[in-house]
Amino acid sequence: MTGMGPAMRFAIVGAGVIGRTHAACITELAPDASLVLVADEVPGRARDLAAAHGADAATSAEAVFSRDDIDAVAICTPSGRHAELTVAALDAGKHVIVEKPVDVTLDAARLVAVAEARAAATVTVVSQHRFDPSSQLLHRAIQQGRLGRLTSAVASVAWWRSQDYYDSSGWRGSWALDGGGALINQGIHTVDLLVWMLGEPVEVSARTACLAHQRIEAEDVAAAVIRFASGALGVLHATTAAYPGLTARLQIHGDRGSAVIEDDQLTYFYAATESADSAGLNQAAGLNQAADLLPGQAHKQAAGSDPGALSDAHLYQYRDFVEAIQQGRRPAVTVDDAIRALAVVTAVYESARTGEWVPVENGRPIS
Ligand SMILES: NC(=O)c1ccc[n+]([C@@H]2O[C@H](COP(=O)([O-])OP(=O)(O)OC[C@H]3O[C@@H](n4cnc5c(N)ncnc54)[C@H](O)[C@@H]3O)[C@@H](O)[C@H]2O)c1
């Protein structure tokens, strides 16, 4: 970005935990962006965040949509309110950056895609870990065929959330506003990376449980098997019941190479070279090319730490969003991308409910 054009004028709807990260990103992007207005149903939250960034405060989203000095809106409310607010913002002619998940049902998510198609505006859905250097490098390596034919993957988010976390806001762990529990809220980042790397997911078999928390409607443990169109098989594990909270890990294997990303860092990478033997003697297991590919990986915000802090990855996605609008191109993460990740999540829940394999396309059991 050059700073030559006018600043993109932002409003934030939802001044809770992640609203603070969005405010920090917008402020960081000056002079290409400015924060004009913060809206929250709780007046003190809107006031405090607005005051910290020299913006106006409002107590309703409608106040945002009716102002013509706002170009783009960041939707940072509980997940079950994402689609209705995104559609309202698009219908008011605003661009939208909406937090993950795009909403809690596929029907609601598809309304966003329809509204974007009829609006002269752009939507991106936050999936900030796609912008981590490790994710970018691995995705590129897979596209270039460096891992060969992809065969399998293991995605595990082994985190801990206290009972206080769930008690702190009534929406957490509820079907209506969170859309589920550990998988849709914490695990969806890793689900999105998994399907971005492995391609079209076809069907899912899953089980879920709530074992370490009370007063939540949904799961704190989810385990699933996913079959991809390529034939590759994935294992998915997402929990907020792994005390004291371990790592988010994505392990991808092909017939010419393997890679592991752990807490946003590329901790293992091996791809056979033209001359190297990949005959399966396991000799390469001790060879790790990760440090050569990403020397001096910066220490990042650890998984599970305060998401209200400014994260590099959120900032990269903001930069992409602003540049996409300036350049009239698609953002790196589209509504369709977010729908695909949500479709996996809802298929997991449907499979856990019915005990059947569930196709990812429509979420109904295979008959
Ligand atoms: N990308 C990430 O890493 C990340 C991290 C945390 C949360 N999130 C997502 O961000 C969203 C919010 O999560 P949070 O932890 O910040 O929640 P939160 O409860 O801390 O904040 C939500 C805020 O929205 C306000 N609100 C609710 N409905 C509103 C409305 N109609 N108009 C105006 N304000 C409204 C609430 O008063 C609250 O202040 C969720 O969808 C969550 O999945 C993403």
The ligand as a Gaussian input file, in Angstrom:
#p B3LYP/6-31G(d) Opt

LIG

0 1
 N      -10.105000     -14.716000      14.422000
 C       -9.898000     -15.012000      15.709000
 O       -8.810000     -15.442000      16.106000
 C      -10.987000     -14.777000      16.703000
 C      -10.700000     -14.717000      18.075000
 C      -11.741000     -14.465000      18.967000
 C      -13.047000     -14.321000      18.498000
 N      -13.302000     -14.417000      17.154000
 C      -14.693000     -14.288000      16.652000
 O      -15.123000     -12.962000      16.912000
 C      -16.506000     -12.940000      17.257000
 C      -16.676000     -12.232000      18.594000
 O      -15.982000     -12.928000      19.592000
 P      -15.517000     -12.182000      20.934000
 O      -14.720000     -13.177000      21.696000
 O      -14.910000     -10.869000      20.604000
 O      -16.945000     -11.968000      21.648000
 P      -17.311000     -10.926000      22.804000
 O      -18.514000     -11.476000      23.488000
 O      -16.084000     -10.605000      23.605000
 O      -17.690000      -9.601000      21.982000
 C      -18.836000      -9.503000      21.176000
 C      -19.396000      -8.090000      21.317000
 O      -20.453000      -7.902000      20.375000
 C      -21.461000      -7.095000      20.996000
 N      -22.708000      -7.266000      20.230000
 C      -23.481000      -8.371000      20.146000
 N      -24.490000      -8.163000      19.269000
 C      -24.347000      -6.897000      18.789000
 C      -25.082000      -6.111000      17.859000
 N      -26.152000      -6.602000      17.231000
 N      -24.666000      -4.848000      17.621000
 C      -23.582000      -4.350000      18.275000
 N      -22.831000      -5.059000      19.153000
 C      -23.212000      -6.326000      19.408000
 C      -21.481000      -7.590000      22.431000
 O      -22.066000      -6.639000      23.299000
 C      -19.991000      -7.820000      22.703000
 O      -19.372000      -6.661000      23.246000
 C      -16.967000     -14.403000      17.251000
 O      -17.622000     -14.688000      16.051000
 C      -15.680000     -15.204000      17.358000
 O      -15.784000     -16.466000      16.696000
 C      -12.310000     -14.623000      16.271000

